[in-house]
Amino acid sequence: IDMDDAPPVWIHVGDDLAYDVGGSASCGAKTILLDLDDEYHQTAKLRFPPYNNIPAWNTASNDEIAHRKAMNDEAESMVDKRVSRLSMLPDAIAEILNNE
């Protein structure tokens, strides 16, 4: 890709569907969701049904959790690329820049 002729691209990388992906995509960014492999037990998706692995430190009410789940569901369609390890990030960025 000849970057001199390419239009600017904002690529937002984040691990939160609602705020990282949903928020940045709503502002025109391309998005990459860092959705860590399940072995790390840090994926946000495990906090919602059917898993319901709510951390002990959570202070959100059931209504807040349901609202957050709805926001995540809406943002799911805004993910341009998904990576499960940081080592996959350079390829995902290249694919976005090459319109793949």
C-alpha positions as CSV (number, residue, x, y, z in Angstrom):
1,I,0.0,0.0,0.0
2,D,1.3,3.4,-0.9
3,M,0.6,5.4,2.3
4,D,1.3,8.7,0.5
5,D,-1.9,8.3,-1.6
6,A,-4.0,6.6,1.1
7,P,-6.7,8.5,3.0
8,P,-6.1,8.7,6.7
9,V,-7.6,5.8,8.7
10,W,-8.4,5.8,12.4
11,I,-8.1,2.3,13.8
12,H,-9.2,1.8,17.4
13,V,-8.1,-1.3,19.2
14,G,-9.9,-2.2,22.4
15,D,-11.2,-5.0,24.6
16,D,-14.7,-3.5,25.3
17,L,-17.4,-4.1,22.8
18,A,-19.8,-1.4,24.0
19,Y,-17.3,1.4,24.7
20,D,-14.2,0.7,22.6
21,V,-15.9,-0.7,19.5
22,G,-19.3,0.9,19.7
23,G,-18.0,4.3,20.7
24,S,-15.2,4.5,18.2
25,A,-17.1,3.0,15.3
26,S,-19.9,5.5,15.9
27,C,-17.3,8.3,15.4
28,G,-16.0,6.8,12.1
29,A,-13.1,4.6,13.2
30,K,-12.3,1.1,12.0
31,T,-12.3,-1.3,14.9
32,I,-10.3,-4.2,16.2
33,L,-11.6,-6.1,19.1
34,L,-9.1,-7.7,21.4
35,D,-11.1,-10.7,22.5
36,L,-8.6,-12.7,24.5
37,D,-8.6,-16.5,24.3
38,D,-10.8,-18.1,26.9
39,E,-7.7,-19.5,28.6
40,Y,-7.0,-16.0,30.0
41,H,-10.4,-15.8,31.7
42,Q,-10.5,-12.1,31.0
43,T,-13.0,-11.9,28.1
44,A,-15.9,-9.6,28.8
45,K,-18.3,-12.0,27.1
46,L,-17.9,-14.4,30.0
47,R,-19.7,-11.8,32.2
48,F,-23.0,-12.2,30.4
49,P,-25.4,-15.1,29.7
50,P,-25.0,-17.9,29.3
51,Y,-21.7,-17.7,31.3
52,N,-22.6,-15.2,34.0
53,N,-19.1,-15.1,35.5
54,I,-19.6,-11.8,37.2
55,P,-16.4,-10.7,39.1
56,A,-16.6,-10.5,42.8
57,W,-15.7,-6.8,42.7
58,N,-18.7,-6.0,40.4
59,T,-21.1,-3.3,41.8
60,A,-23.4,-3.1,38.8
61,S,-27.1,-3.9,39.3
62,N,-28.9,-6.5,37.2
63,D,-30.5,-3.7,35.2
64,E,-27.0,-2.2,34.5
65,I,-25.7,-5.6,33.4
66,A,-28.7,-6.1,31.1
67,H,-28.2,-2.7,29.6
68,R,-24.5,-3.4,29.1
69,K,-25.3,-6.7,27.4
70,A,-27.6,-4.9,25.0
71,M,-24.9,-2.3,24.2
72,N,-22.4,-5.2,23.5
73,D,-24.9,-7.0,21.3
74,E,-25.4,-3.8,19.2
75,A,-21.7,-3.2,18.9
76,E,-21.0,-6.7,17.8
77,S,-21.8,-5.8,14.2
78,M,-19.3,-2.9,14.3
79,V,-16.3,-5.1,14.8
80,D,-14.0,-4.8,11.7
81,K,-11.4,-7.3,12.9
82,R,-11.1,-9.5,15.9
83,V,-7.9,-10.8,17.5
84,S,-7.4,-13.1,20.4
85,R,-3.7,-12.3,21.0
86,L,-1.7,-9.1,20.6
87,S,0.6,-10.9,18.2
88,M,-2.3,-11.0,15.7
89,L,-2.6,-7.2,15.8
90,P,-0.2,-6.3,13.0
91,D,-1.9,-8.6,10.5
92,A,-5.4,-7.2,11.5
93,I,-4.2,-3.6,10.9
94,A,-2.7,-4.5,7.6
95,E,-5.9,-6.2,6.5
96,I,-7.9,-3.0,7.4
97,L,-5.4,-0.8,5.5
98,N,-5.6,-3.1,2.5
99,N,-9.4,-3.2,2.7
100,E,-9.5,-7.0,3.3
